[in-house]
Each structure stands twice: as C-alpha cells, then as structure tokens.
Amino acid sequence: MEPLPADIIHDRVSALVRFLLLKYRTQELTTRAEMLSRVTRECREQFREIFSETCECLQLVFGADVREVDPINHTYVLISTLGLTYDGVGINGRSFPKTGFLVLILNIIFIEGNCVPEETVWEKLGAVGVHVGIEHSIYGESRELLTRFLVQELYIEYRRVADSDPARYELLWGPRAYAETSKMEVLEYLAKISGSEPSSFRFLYLDALRDQEERAQAEIATDMAGASSSVMSREFSRSD
C-alpha cells in the first residue's frame, strides 16, 4: 500500500488532537475504537503513525500525556505532563491547556542553571514561535501567562535583579513546581523528546541527582521531627 500524502496525515492528526483535547477538558476516557472512528477509512492503515504524531503533539504543545489504562479494552486517559496540576484552561474550560508552556519554561530555567534572565527566556521562546507582545494561538498573551498567572500559581518566581537600572528580571522555579515535579523528572522528559538518556546531559544529571538527595534528606528530617513530636506528646500524656 502506497503511503498517504503528508497533508492528509497532518489533517487526520489535527482531527485526532482536537478530539482528544475535548476528552481532556471533560476528563473522559477514550478508546482505540473511538479514535479510529475519527480517522477516515483510507487512513486506518496508517493509524499507528497518526496516533504517534498525535501523542507527540499533545505532549510537546499542550503538555498532555496519553496513557493506556486498560490494555485489554484499549482504553486511554489524558493526564498533565510531569504531574503538574495547572492547565490554565479557565473556569469555562474552553481555552487550550497551557501546561505545555509551563513545561517549556521549567525546562529553560533548569537548562540555564536554575536562574535565568527574562530576556534569555524570551529568546528561547522566540525560537519556538512564542513572542512577547504577540497573541499566541494556543497560549494567548504569553507575557501575562508567564509573569502574572504562573507567578500567581507559584510555579515561577519572578524577581528583580539586584541593583539593576533600568529594572531587569530573572526567573526561577517556584515552590509549587518543586512540590509537583522534580529536576530528574524534567530531565527525563528532556531526554525522552531528544531521544537520549538523562545521564548524557552530564551537568544537568548531576544537578538532578543533588536535588534528589536533598529531597530525600528533607523527607528523613521531616519524618524524624514527626516521630520526635509523637514521642513527646505521649510523654506529656503520661505525666498528666
């Protein structure tokens, strides 16, 4: 069977993306049969390719991962990439998910040494078609999303560079980013989309390992503090 023209494959991918985004907004499961019904009969032989491209688009652009939850019935669910809980779709649920933008920003900050000048962020975003002051078809007004909404949601720390005149700003991960994901998870995501292993990014990998160790030590300290508090409470109860 001859391969179909690229424009036809692209159209079917776009249709499947739209269908799965609707499922994402309504938090509904979907099945392989449902997805096949969105692909014309002439394209069904290429469904594997169409599905693969659809999953890649959803992850990279919208920050949504397609996961199979029932391999027998081929049932799937869409979840936010990296376990992030903010998607920015709004109360009415009609806008596009913004998680892909958040994942991109977290990657930029991590790759640039965990603290990055705002102008560098816009330079990197410009390379993927996101420009300050220009409405984006998916992410909307990107500067407001970055410096207002993601800051309000505590995913991003947006702070003025000390003694800068005129004022310049830099970006870091916020507390919610550290709570919901980790440097290692972000590195694994980066490695996956680049077709490599996390350890191939040597300096990033070492930074991610240090982050893992610090988190483990913090958890141990918290557990010990909790255990100590429990013992003290029992002692006070006995003395009463």
C-alpha positions in Angstrom: 0.0 0.0 0.0 1.4 3.4 -1.0 1.9 5.9 1.8 -0.6 8.7 2.0 0.4 12.3 1.3 1.8 14.2 4.3 -1.1 16.8 4.2 -3.7 14.0 4.6 -1.8 12.6 7.6 -1.5 16.1 9.0 -5.3 16.6 8.7 -6.0 13.4 10.5 -3.5 14.2 13.2 -5.2 17.6 13.7 -8.6 16.0 13.9 -7.4 13.4 16.5 -5.7 16.2 18.5 -9.0 18.2 18.6 -10.9 15.1 19.7 -8.5 14.1 22.5 -8.4 17.7 23.8 -12.2 17.6 24.1 -11.7 14.4 26.2 -9.1 16.1 28.2 -11.4 19.1 29.0 -14.3 16.8 30.0 -11.9 14.4 31.9 -13.4 11.4 30.0 -11.7 8.2 29.0 -11.5 7.3 25.3 -10.8 4.0 23.4 -8.9 3.0 20.4 -12.2 2.3 18.6 -13.3 5.9 19.3 -10.0 7.3 17.9 -10.2 5.0 14.9 -13.7 6.4 14.2 -12.0 9.9 13.9 -9.7 8.6 11.2 -11.1 8.1 7.6 -11.2 4.6 6.2 -8.3 5.4 3.8 -6.1 6.4 6.7 -6.7 3.4 9.1 -3.7 1.5 7.8 -1.6 4.5 9.0 -3.3 4.8 12.4 -0.2 3.8 14.3 1.7 6.7 12.7 -1.2 9.1 13.2 -1.6 8.1 16.8 2.2 8.5 17.4 2.2 12.0 15.9 -0.9 13.0 17.8 0.6 11.9 21.2 3.8 13.8 20.4 1.8 17.0 19.6 -0.3 16.7 22.7 2.8 16.3 24.9 5.0 19.0 23.4 2.4 21.7 22.6 -0.3 21.1 25.2 1.5 19.3 28.0 -0.9 16.4 28.0 0.3 12.7 28.0 -1.9 10.0 26.5 -1.8 6.9 28.8 -3.3 3.5 28.2 -5.2 2.5 31.4 -6.8 -0.7 30.1 -4.6 -2.7 27.6 -7.4 -5.3 27.1 -10.1 -2.9 26.0 -7.5 -0.3 24.7 -8.8 2.5 26.9 -6.8 5.7 27.3 -6.8 8.8 29.5 -5.0 12.1 29.1 -3.1 13.5 32.1 -0.9 16.5 32.6 2.8 16.1 31.7 5.2 15.8 34.7 2.3 15.5 37.1 1.6 19.3 37.0 -1.8 20.2 38.2 -2.3 23.6 36.5 -3.5 23.6 32.9 -4.8 27.2 32.6 -8.0 26.3 30.7 -10.1 28.6 32.8 -13.4 28.2 34.5 -15.4 27.6 31.3 -12.9 25.0 30.1 -13.0 26.3 26.5 -9.4 27.5 26.1 -6.4 25.3 25.3 -4.3 23.7 28.0 -1.3 25.8 28.9 0.7 23.0 30.6 3.0 22.7 27.5 4.1 26.3 28.0 4.8 25.7 31.7 6.8 22.6 30.9 8.8 24.6 28.4 9.5 27.4 30.9 10.6 24.9 33.6 13.0 23.2 31.1 14.5 26.6 30.1 15.1 27.6 33.7 16.7 24.2 34.6 18.9 24.0 31.5 20.1 27.6 32.0 21.3 26.9 35.6 18.1 27.3 37.7 18.1 31.0 37.4 17.7 32.7 34.0 17.4 36.4 32.9 14.0 37.2 31.4 15.5 38.3 28.1 17.0 34.8 27.7 13.6 33.2 28.3 12.1 35.3 25.5 15.0 34.5 23.2 14.4 30.8 23.7 10.6 31.1 23.4 11.0 33.1 20.2 12.8 30.1 18.6 9.6 28.1 19.0 7.3 30.8 17.8 6.3 32.4 21.1 6.9 36.2 21.2 6.4 38.8 23.8 3.5 41.2 23.0 2.1 38.9 20.3 -1.0 36.8 21.0 -0.3 33.1 20.6 -2.9 30.9 19.1 -2.7 28.4 21.9 -1.1 30.2 24.9 -2.7 33.6 24.4 -0.8 36.6 25.7 2.4 34.8 26.7 3.9 37.6 28.8 0.8 37.8 31.0 0.8 34.0 31.3 4.5 33.9 32.3 4.8 36.9 34.6 1.3 37.0 36.1 -0.6 33.7 36.1 2.3 31.3 36.5 3.7 33.6 39.2 0.4 33.8 41.0 0.1 30.0 40.8 3.6 29.7 42.5 5.1 27.8 39.6 7.5 30.6 38.7 9.5 33.1 40.9 9.8 36.4 39.0 12.3 38.6 40.8 14.1 41.8 40.0 17.9 41.6 39.5 19.6 43.3 42.4 20.7 46.9 41.6 19.5 46.7 38.0 18.7 50.1 36.5 16.6 50.1 34.4 15.0 47.2 36.1 15.7 43.7 34.8 14.1 40.4 36.0 15.1 36.8 36.3 13.1 33.6 36.6 13.4 30.6 38.9 11.2 27.6 39.8 8.6 28.5 42.3 7.6 26.3 45.3 4.7 24.7 43.5 7.0 23.5 40.7 9.3 21.9 43.3 6.3 20.3 45.1 4.7 18.8 42.0 7.7 17.7 39.9 11.5 17.4 40.2 14.6 18.2 38.2 15.1 14.5 37.5 11.6 14.2 36.0 12.2 17.3 33.9 15.5 15.9 32.7 13.9 12.5 31.9 11.3 14.4 29.8 14.0 16.3 28.1 16.0 13.1 27.4 12.9 11.4 26.0 12.0 14.1 23.5 15.6 14.3 22.4 16.0 10.5 22.0 18.8 10.2 24.6 19.4 9.2 28.2 19.3 11.5 31.2 22.9 10.7 32.0 24.0 12.1 28.6 23.3 15.6 29.9 26.2 15.3 32.4 25.9 18.6 34.3 22.1 18.6 34.4 22.2 14.9 35.5 24.5 15.8 38.4 22.3 18.7 39.4 19.2 16.4 39.3 20.9 13.8 41.5 21.8 16.5 44.0 18.2 17.6 44.0 17.1 14.0 44.7 19.5 13.7 47.6 18.4 17.0 49.1 14.7 15.9 48.8 15.5 12.6 50.5 17.3 14.2 53.3 14.5 16.7 53.8 12.0 13.8 54.0 14.1 12.0 56.6 14.4 15.1 58.7 10.6 15.7 58.5 9.9 12.0 59.5 12.3 12.3 62.4 10.7 15.5 63.6 7.3 13.9 63.4 8.4 10.9 65.3 10.1 13.0 68.0 6.9 15.1 68.3 4.8 12.0 68.7 7.1 10.6 71.5 7.0 13.9 73.3 3.2 14.0 73.1 2.9 10.6 74.6 5.3 11.5 77.4 3.3 14.6 78.3 0.1 12.5 78.2 1.6 10.0 80.7 2.8 12.8 83.0 -0.8 14.2 83.1 
